[in-house]
Each structure stands twice: as structure tokens, then as C-alpha cells.
Amino acid sequence: MSEKDKLHTGELYLPGDPEILKRQTECLELLYDYNRTRPSESERRTSLLKEMFAEIGEGCYIEPPFHANFGGAHCHFGKGIYANFGLTLVDDTHIYVGDFTMFGPHVTVATAGHPICPPLRERQYQYNMPVHIGKNCWIGAGAVILPGVTVGDNTVIGAGSLVTKDIPANVLAYGSPCRVQREIGSRDREFYFRDRRIPQEIIDEYGL
């Protein structure tokens, strides 16, 4: 098995392999172009994202600067996804994100890891584990999601959280390490921030 074939198997491999580097450089050329688009070039940004990503749905927006090890080539985005400034996707293997999920500024989603054993790190061995983020999630500013993690649908990850383990659907979770704090419930259909109520006309419109 070649080193390139090990990108998606979870096995140890050497990321400096010439075949891997050639492909990675091709991807990063497109990322370079994306990050140098002007704010008025929305159509060009959309076109580039379709070329860069493994899959990307309609209505997705990623605010530059955007950082990704393979320029999004191993990323599978649904529709209506929004990412604020400084999203970092360490996409050495697959990252899956469901429809309408939002990323705050400077979120990192990492699939790559390195062995604890010092001699193996000295030789630059690496392994990759996929990350799954569900539909309609909100990943708060500065959150870090580590390799192999799954975040369930509708879940909110608080700003600055370090997500080391799976987080279920329909919860608010935060902290370092990130832990479930509570389920999303009926009060969240009445209040949007502390004691600020959701206007009745919005509640009626969406049947909250």
C-alpha cells in the first residue's frame, strides 16, 4: 500500500511522500486563489469552492482567510453552511458537515494526529481520523474539534471549547474538554439570549 493510500485508512504514514506532496500542492494553489479574491467576487468564490471541495452544497459561504491542509479536497459540505473568518480544516482525511451548520471565527477542525512515541514523531509519522459534524450545528468562535470526533445534529458547541470526544445531538456543550451542559429545550424556543424573548411574530412564522 502506498503512503497516499493510507491517508484515509487511519494507518501510520509519512506525509512528506512525493505523491502526497504533489497532490497537496495542487490543492493549495486553488486555496491561494480563493484567499485572494475580492469581496465583490462572490461568483468566483462559489466557483472555486466547487472546484476545491470533495462536495459542497448550494448557498455555502466561507469568509477568507480560509485555511485547509488539502484546500478542502477531503471536505464534504451540505447546503447553506456559513464559516466566519479564519476557519481551519486540517483535512488530511475526510470532514463531513451537515446542512446549515455555522462556524464562528477561528474554528479549527483537525483530522490529523501524530504518535505519542517520540522516535516516530521525529520521523514525522502521522495518522488521520475523520470528523463528522451534523446538520444545523453552531460551532462557536475559537472552538477546536479533534480527530475522530462526531458532533450530532442541532448541537451548539460553545466558544473556545476543546472537543476531544463525541457530542450527541440537540445539546449545548462547552468547556475544555468540551462536555454536555444541557439539552436544547423549550426555553430555547422562547428566549434567544439570556432574558431576551424571541418576537412573537417569529415564533408564529416558524411554529416554534
Sequence and secondary structure as in RCSB ss.txt:
>XXXX:A:sequence
MSEKDKLHTGELYLPGDPEILKRQTECLELLYDYNRTRPSESERRTSLLKEMFAEIGEGCYIEPPFHANFGGAHC
HFGKGIYANFGLTLVDDTHIYVGDFTMFGPHVTVATAGHPICPPLRERQYQYNMPVHIGKNCWIGAGAVILPGVT
VGDNTVIGAGSLVTKDIPANVLAYGSPCRVQREIGSRDREFYFRDRRIPQEIIDEYGL
>XXXX:A:secstr
  TGGGGGTS  B TT HHHHHHHHHHHHHHHHHHT  TT HHHHHHHHHHHSSEE TT EE SS EETTTTTTE
EE SS EE TT EEE SS EEE TT EE TT EEE EE  SSHHHHHTT BEE  EEE TT EE TT EE TT E
E TT EE TT EE S B SSEEEETTTTEEEEE  GGGGTEEETTEE  HHHHHHHT 
